[in-house]
Amino acid sequence: MTNKASDLPEFSLPLFVPGSRPERIPKAWAAGSDAIIIDLEDAVDGADKNLARKQVKQALSELDRPRVTTYLRINGADTPWYQGDIKLVNELNIDGVMLPKAESLEALQSLRQAIDPTHNILALIETAIGVSQVRAIAPGCDRLVFGSIDYCSDLGLAHTQTALLHARAEIVLASRVAGLVPPLDGVTSSTNDATLIEADASHSAELGFGGKLLIHPAQITPARQGFAPSTADINWAEKILAANQSGSAIAVDGAMVDAPVIAQAKAIINKQELLS
């Protein structure tokens, strides 16, 4: 199985939209994020799943969509709504799907065979089994995503940076080993604490994530700020690149600068340009 990692941006801040509130889809497209995820799973009660499918299909067929990447979070393969969701995916003009509670490569392979091969697959890792199998799962998707709140619920953990450190590191490592773009971190529950949202995003960036899931448009700006390189990092990177034109090892401010350091400096500048 191959993935299409090159089709995906290094950085992304997808915004969730409840599938039961299709009137919010155009508002989400216009909110300023690069992607939205229409949620048919957690955001829709079981009794309302069929109606939500019809509403989403009607909304997407009637609206003129701007160039905002659009995903559908479907229900799991072990639910009675999975096949109906797959049918809907193949009827919509969307960019891909998010599979919740991804726990096996086989589930992703089955999903890949059932949908348009051009669709990207986001594998949501949100259980102990999912984290334990994440290196096997990664080759079957196009991007890994961490469902941190459900993961904490599964293990009975507090939703803290310390409790989540191991799982986050595993997901980042699995993405890199599989040759995927950096994974997306989980949501920040607060929608109006800009300081907390920015701090959470900064922590995600420090660990190697390439974005995080959002649940409200107000989270977009502080999340972007959290992922952006600091002024000190940008100044350091510019100094390194200005001092090195040959690519050979040199000393800057008494510290040795070789190829890995130069690559790090270039990555900081590229990220700053991407987020500016």
C-alpha positions in Angstrom: 0.0 0.0 0.0 1.3 3.5 -0.8 0.3 6.8 0.6 0.0 10.2 -1.0 1.9 12.2 1.7 3.3 14.6 -1.0 -0.3 15.8 -1.7 -0.7 17.0 1.9 0.7 20.2 3.4 3.4 20.0 6.1 1.2 22.2 8.3 -2.6 22.2 8.8 -5.2 23.4 11.2 -8.4 21.5 10.4 -11.6 22.9 11.9 -14.4 20.5 13.0 -18.0 21.1 11.8 -20.9 19.1 13.2 -22.5 17.0 10.5 -25.9 17.9 12.1 -25.2 21.6 11.5 -24.6 21.9 7.8 -25.4 25.6 7.8 -22.0 26.0 9.5 -20.0 24.5 6.6 -19.7 27.7 4.6 -18.9 29.6 7.8 -16.1 27.2 8.5 -14.8 27.5 4.9 -14.7 31.3 5.4 -13.1 31.2 8.9 -9.5 31.2 7.7 -8.4 27.7 8.3 -6.9 25.6 5.5 -9.2 22.6 6.1 -12.4 21.5 7.7 -13.6 18.2 9.0 -17.4 17.5 8.8 -18.1 15.2 11.7 -20.6 12.4 11.4 -19.3 10.5 14.4 -19.1 12.2 17.9 -21.0 15.3 16.8 -24.1 13.4 15.7 -26.4 11.3 17.9 -27.1 7.7 16.7 -30.7 8.5 15.9 -29.7 11.5 13.8 -27.0 9.8 11.6 -29.2 9.2 8.6 -30.6 12.7 8.6 -27.1 14.2 9.0 -25.9 12.3 6.0 -28.7 13.7 3.9 -28.2 17.2 5.1 -24.4 17.1 4.5 -25.0 15.8 1.0 -27.5 18.5 0.2 -25.3 21.2 1.6 -22.2 20.2 -0.3 -24.2 19.8 -3.6 -25.7 23.3 -3.3 -22.8 25.3 -2.0 -19.9 26.7 -4.1 -16.9 25.4 -2.2 -13.8 27.6 -2.0 -10.4 26.0 -2.2 -10.5 24.7 1.4 -9.6 21.1 1.9 -12.7 19.2 3.2 -12.8 15.9 5.0 -15.6 13.7 6.4 -15.1 12.1 9.7 -17.0 8.8 9.3 -18.2 6.3 11.9 -16.0 3.3 12.8 -16.1 0.1 10.8 -17.6 -1.7 13.8 -20.7 0.5 13.9 -24.0 0.1 12.0 -23.4 3.5 10.2 -20.1 2.7 8.6 -21.4 1.4 5.2 -23.8 4.3 4.9 -21.0 6.7 5.5 -18.8 5.0 2.9 -21.6 5.3 0.4 -21.8 9.0 1.2 -18.1 9.5 0.9 -18.2 8.2 -2.7 -21.0 10.5 -3.6 -19.4 13.7 -2.3 -16.8 16.1 -3.8 -14.4 16.0 -0.9 -10.7 15.5 -0.3 -10.7 12.6 2.1 -11.9 10.9 5.2 -11.0 10.6 8.8 -11.3 7.1 10.3 -11.9 7.3 14.1 -10.4 4.9 16.6 -7.9 3.5 14.0 -6.4 0.4 15.5 -5.2 -1.8 12.7 -3.6 -1.6 9.2 -6.4 -4.0 8.0 -9.1 -1.4 8.8 -7.3 1.2 6.8 -6.7 -1.1 3.9 -10.4 -2.0 3.8 -11.3 1.7 3.8 -8.8 2.4 1.1 -10.3 -0.2 -1.2 -13.9 1.1 -0.5 -13.4 4.8 -1.4 -12.1 6.8 -4.3 -8.3 6.2 -4.5 -7.6 9.9 -4.8 -9.1 10.5 -1.3 -6.6 11.1 1.5 -7.1 9.1 4.7 -6.6 10.6 8.1 -6.1 7.9 10.8 -7.4 9.1 14.2 -5.3 7.4 16.9 -7.4 7.7 20.1 -7.1 4.4 22.1 -4.4 2.5 23.9 -4.5 -0.2 21.1 -4.2 2.5 18.5 -1.1 4.0 20.1 0.4 0.5 20.6 -0.1 -0.3 16.9 0.6 3.1 15.5 3.8 2.1 13.7 1.9 -0.7 11.9 -1.0 1.6 11.2 0.9 4.5 9.7 1.7 3.0 6.3 -2.0 2.6 5.6 -2.9 6.3 5.9 -1.8 9.6 4.5 -1.7 11.4 7.9 -1.8 10.4 11.5 -4.0 12.4 13.9 -4.0 12.2 17.7 -7.4 12.0 19.5 -6.0 13.0 22.8 -9.2 13.4 24.8 -10.5 10.0 23.9 -7.1 8.5 24.5 -7.1 9.9 28.1 -10.6 8.6 28.6 -9.5 5.1 27.4 -6.7 5.0 29.9 -8.2 7.0 32.7 -5.6 9.8 32.4 -5.8 13.5 33.1 -5.5 15.5 29.9 -2.1 16.9 30.7 1.2 17.4 28.8 2.9 14.9 31.0 0.3 12.2 30.6 0.2 12.6 26.9 3.9 12.8 26.2 4.6 9.2 25.5 1.6 8.8 23.0 2.5 12.0 21.3 6.1 11.0 20.8 5.0 7.6 19.5 2.7 9.2 16.9 5.4 11.6 15.7 8.0 8.9 15.4 5.6 6.6 13.6 4.8 9.3 11.0 8.4 10.0 10.4 9.3 6.3 10.0 6.5 5.8 7.5 7.5 8.8 5.5 4.3 10.8 6.2 3.9 14.5 6.7 4.0 15.5 10.4 0.9 14.4 12.3 -1.9 16.5 13.8 -2.3 16.9 17.5 -5.6 16.8 19.4 -7.9 19.6 20.3 -7.7 22.2 23.1 -11.1 22.1 24.8 -11.1 25.8 25.7 -12.4 28.0 22.8 -11.8 31.4 24.4 -8.5 31.1 26.3 -6.1 32.3 23.6 -3.1 32.0 25.9 -3.8 28.3 26.6 -4.5 27.5 22.9 -1.2 29.2 21.8 0.7 27.3 24.6 -0.8 24.0 23.5 0.1 24.6 19.9 3.6 25.6 20.8 4.0 22.4 22.8 2.7 20.4 19.8 5.2 22.1 17.5 8.0 21.4 20.0 7.2 17.7 19.8 7.1 17.6 16.0 3.4 17.9 15.1 2.5 19.7 11.9 -0.7 21.2 13.2 -3.7 20.4 15.5 -7.4 19.9 15.4 -9.6 22.9 16.1 -13.2 23.0 17.4 -13.9 26.8 17.0 -12.8 29.5 14.6 -11.5 31.6 17.6 -8.8 29.0 18.0 -7.3 29.5 14.5 -5.2 32.6 15.2 -3.7 31.6 18.6 -2.9 28.1 17.2 -1.1 29.6 14.3 0.9 31.8 16.6 1.8 28.8 18.7 3.2 26.9 15.7 5.1 29.9 14.3 8.8 30.1 15.0 9.8 32.6 17.7 11.6 35.8 16.8 14.7 34.4 18.5 14.6 31.2 16.4 14.1 33.2 13.2 17.1 35.5 14.0 19.2 32.5 14.8 18.3 30.7 11.6 18.9 33.8 9.5 22.3 34.3 11.1 23.3 30.6 10.4 22.2 30.8 6.8 23.9 34.2 6.2 27.2 32.8 7.7 27.1 29.7 5.6 27.2 29.9 1.9 29.3 26.9 1.1 27.5 24.2 3.1 30.7 23.1 4.8 31.1 23.0 8.6 31.8 26.5 10.1 31.7 28.1 13.6 29.1 30.7 14.5 29.3 32.4 17.9 31.7 29.7 19.0 29.4 26.8 18.1 30.0 24.3 15.3 27.6 24.6 12.4 27.4 21.6 10.0 24.8 20.2 7.6 22.2 19.1 10.2 22.2 22.6 11.9 21.9 24.3 8.5 19.0 22.0 7.6 17.4 23.0 10.9 17.8 26.7 10.1 16.3 26.3 6.7 13.3 24.4 8.2 12.7 27.3 10.6 12.7 29.9 7.8 10.5 27.7 5.6 8.0 27.3 8.5 8.0 31.1 9.1 7.3 31.7 5.4 4.5 29.2 5.5 2.8 30.7 8.5 3.3 34.4 7.6 
